[in-house]
Every structure is written in C-alpha cells, then in structure tokens.
Amino acid sequence: MCPYLEQSDPRCASHLSLSRLQEALSYCADDYESCPAYRQIVENDAVCRSTYQTTLHVLAG
C-alpha cells in the first residue's frame, strides 16, 4: 500500500477517482513505486531533506 495514500496529496488526485479505479488499485495498492505521483513526492521529499540539512549545517557554523 502506498505510504502517501492517506495524506491527501493533490498529486495523487488524478488516480483517485471512480473512472480510474483500476489504475488507482494498481498503483496505490500494488505497484506504488512505479506511480509517477509517488516518484514525484519521494523526489520532492529528498530535496526538502537535503535543503533542511544544508540549512542546519550553515546555522550550526
């Protein structure tokens, strides 16, 4: 199960509809690592963590 499913991320909205139910089940419940929204969220989280760590390093001097 996708770890981001319950976070109501707008990037997931295109998959979470009745008209795309099969796709939603395929991505969200089974193969979430191949989902474009999942990859985008993971990449964004990595950039945020990197920026945060750099900021902490600069502040710590």
C-alpha positions as CSV (number, residue, x, y, z in Angstrom):
1,M,0.0,0.0,0.0
2,C,1.3,3.4,-0.9
3,P,2.6,5.2,2.2
4,Y,1.3,8.6,0.9
5,L,-2.2,7.4,0.2
6,E,-3.8,8.8,3.4
7,Q,-2.0,12.2,3.1
8,S,-4.5,13.7,0.6
9,D,-1.7,14.8,-1.6
10,P,-3.1,16.7,-4.7
11,R,-0.6,14.9,-6.9
12,C,-2.5,11.7,-6.2
13,A,-5.9,13.1,-7.1
14,S,-5.7,12.2,-10.8
15,H,-5.5,8.5,-9.8
16,L,-8.1,8.5,-7.1
17,S,-11.4,8.6,-9.0
18,L,-14.1,6.2,-9.8
19,S,-13.4,6.4,-13.5
20,R,-9.8,5.4,-12.9
21,L,-10.5,2.9,-10.1
22,Q,-8.5,0.1,-11.8
23,E,-5.5,2.4,-12.2
24,A,-5.8,3.5,-8.6
25,L,-5.9,0.0,-7.3
26,S,-2.9,-0.9,-9.5
27,Y,-0.8,2.0,-8.3
28,C,-1.9,2.7,-4.8
29,A,-2.4,-0.9,-3.5
30,D,0.1,-2.8,-5.5
31,D,2.8,-1.2,-7.6
32,Y,3.0,2.3,-6.0
33,E,6.8,2.6,-6.6
34,S,6.1,2.9,-10.3
35,C,3.5,5.6,-9.9
36,P,4.5,9.0,-11.3
37,A,2.9,10.8,-8.3
38,Y,4.8,8.6,-5.8
39,R,8.1,9.2,-7.5
40,Q,7.5,13.0,-7.6
41,I,6.6,13.0,-3.9
42,V,9.7,11.0,-3.0
43,E,12.0,13.2,-5.1
44,N,10.4,16.3,-3.5
45,D,10.9,14.9,0.0
46,A,14.6,14.2,-0.8
47,V,15.2,17.8,-2.0
48,C,13.5,19.2,1.1
49,R,15.6,17.0,3.4
50,S,18.7,18.0,1.6
51,T,17.9,21.7,1.8
52,Y,17.0,21.3,5.5
53,Q,20.2,19.6,6.3
54,T,22.2,22.2,4.5
55,T,20.4,25.0,6.3
56,L,21.1,23.3,9.7
57,H,24.8,22.9,8.8
58,V,25.1,26.6,7.9
59,L,23.3,27.7,11.0
60,A,25.5,25.4,13.2
61,G,28.5,27.1,11.6
